[in-house]
């Protein structure tokens, strides 16, 4: 699918009490997991720069992988940053540096897309090597 | 109604009132959202109450006998087992895990090594000033949250340390200055008052701030006029005055400050800064509090140190401890393991894809009380009682203070505690003798 607009961002994964994977695994289901964790937050100015509208999703890519998630505007996020709750979705893009895990400031490329949100089951299949 | 400590997070609040008849929990008073969720896990719909084995790609309920036999078979076929997790279990279970690792010549590590344990590890060479929650309540006049958002990770922390009146302070919140350094305006910013200082730093520029503070420690007059890392000169001046003038300050460190960098080590830079400030501080001192979410993240190092004389990861060969440069990350990354035993954690969710996909290649035994992404990968799932509700034991609080968790209820189906299960496995592997 053709990219609508493509920009580089810094991905930060953060813990949020309303988007908490431990809570979703204990009390939720796959739909609530996707609803609350397959989500990214960006500054409203970036939202506009990407020509996003609420019906579009966001494709976030690093050099190896990409994910498609829901997008929400958040005034508390600085321009140029994309923030995601810590989850199996964000960890498809996190990295390793000097034998340590990198959960913050990961350079990613971002584009608006009409592709559907990456499903939990698809991620599990990819992790198990069934692409 | 009785008072119990809460195992919802590493703050281990010991003022939670629970009404229970020994069969059910009827009421929980005083817990935060995370604490309430912890108590609700007893009857959570995704609770695992029966052992399971993967058959035809589906997890299937089996008897304990069959599940333990399969577990022993996987372990016996392994020459390089990996044991990981152990920050959501008691110290007794951590000790049982280490004994199991010794028995099967495995490598064992906890979640702490990828979280706040990194700071303690790096502090071994240069020292560290830690503090306790009680000391913060009683003495502190400056609280700095650096890359930390306790309002959402340890919800009652600020309630306890910021809004409380201390034994040696005639006043409470009024004399406590809060400074938050973060690239994101997190929920913790909402508790800030007029005399507090919000520093929205540019992402990945913490090192510039630390280096400037180190250089300017004795002189506020030479701060660059354009500021540093997106921070205004006047704000930097206020930060420096607070750091050097506080009678008793604490920096609460979160994940934001422990990220690795290609050209420098942010943790070492920060520890250097603290040493410098504390050397030049004339009125008091600045200490650290390390934020780690899991309720016994601090315990693993204490148990390893008291049981085997080293803190952190342990590698066993011929049932003896050996020195290893490996970390949990390098072990998985190099695929230097052939089966994993995961206890009370969800690495398939919290590790990068490049590691979780390697973990999934080998047989995986999961010991946990609820479903997770890791249970979708596991070959065997062994349920255990919920610690602090259905089983008791010692745990270490966020500030390294030991707290005894108590049992309130019996677990369903007589599920064993983590400690009992790990000891059972050792017995089975030894043909019945521990």
Interface residues (C-beta under 8 A of the other chain):
Chain A: X10 X12 X14 X15 X16 X17 X21 X22 X23 X25 X26 X27 X28 X64 X65 X75 X76 X77 X78 X80 X81 X83 X86 X87 X88 X91 X92 X93 X94 X95 X96 X97 X98 X99 X100 X101 X102 X103 X104 X105 X120 X123 X124 X126 X127 X128 X129
Chain B: X33 X34 X37 X40 X41 X44 X45 X46 X47 X114 X118 X149 X151 X152 X153 X155 X183 X184 X185 X186 X187 X189 X200 X202 X203 X204 X255 X256 X259 X260 X261 X262 X293 X327 X329 X330 X333 X346 X348 X349 X350 X351 X352 X353 X354 X355 X356 X357 X360 X361 X370 X371 X372 X373 X376 X377
